[in-house]
Amino acid sequence: MPAVSNKTQRPLSVPLPSGKTLHLGPGKTGQISAKALENQQLKKLVDAGEIEVVSDDSRPTAGPGGDKRGRASFYGHSSGGGIRRSGDR
């Protein structure tokens, strides 16, 4: 799935097909459908340099852009912060 990245220092509202809108904070990235790439308003934002279209192949999964995919899950096991019994050693 393609993605768009906000290249400005201000929040943007990216128009999508079917009257939907993607709200992106400064420097943030969001996923869009391939169909949305054909939207004329989206193309204008790309031409103006306000957003950049990023393909899935070149996008980092856990970089400083704030994307949460690829990060470790913290559910299930603790990191040793549980209660220890003094007599079991």
N, C-alpha and C positions, 0 to 999 in steps of 0.2 A: 504494500500500500504506500503510495507517495506521501510525502510530508511537506509542509511549508514552515519556514523559519522567519520570524520577525526580525528584521535587520535594523529597526529603528530603536530609539530610546523612549518610545511612548507605546502605550497599548494600542492594538489595532483590532478592528472588526473586519474579518475576511468574509466576503459574501460567497455563499455556496449555492448550488442548485436547490430547487424546491423551497426557496425562501429562507433557508437556514443560514446561520452565521457562526463562524469560528472566531472566538475571542482569544487573542494571543497577547501575552504580556511582553515587555521588552526583552528581546533575545530568546524568547521561548519558541518551541517547535510543536506543531500539532499535525496529526494525520488527517488526510483527506482522501476521498475516493478518486479513482482515475477519471471518472466522469466529471469531477469538479475542475480538473485541469483545463477543460474546454470552456469554462465560464469566462466571458469577456471582461467582467469586472476584476476577476482574479488575475487575468493576463495584464491588465492595466497596472495593478499593484506590483507585479513582477517587473514590468517595463520601467516603472518609476524607481525600482531598486528598494522598495519598502519591504518586500518579502522575497524569499528565495525558495525555489522548489528543490527539494532534496529527495533523491531516490533512496530506497531501502538499502541498496547495496553499499552506499558510501556513508551512511549515517551511523555514528557510534551508538552503542546500546546503553552505555552508562557514562556518558561524557558530562561536561559541565553545563550542557544545555538543559538539564533538568528532566531528561527522559528516564522513567523509572524501570523500563524493561532491562533485564540483564542484571539487576541487583539481587543480592542474596536475600533470602527470606529469613525473618527472625522468628517465625512461628515454630512451635514444637519443642525445640531444645533451648535450654538457657545456657549462658556462658559462665556457669559456676557461681551464680548469685543466689543459689538456693540455700535452705537451712541445712546446716551440717550438725550431725550428732557427735559429741565429743568423745564418746566411748567406742566408736566403730573403727578406729585406726589401728 
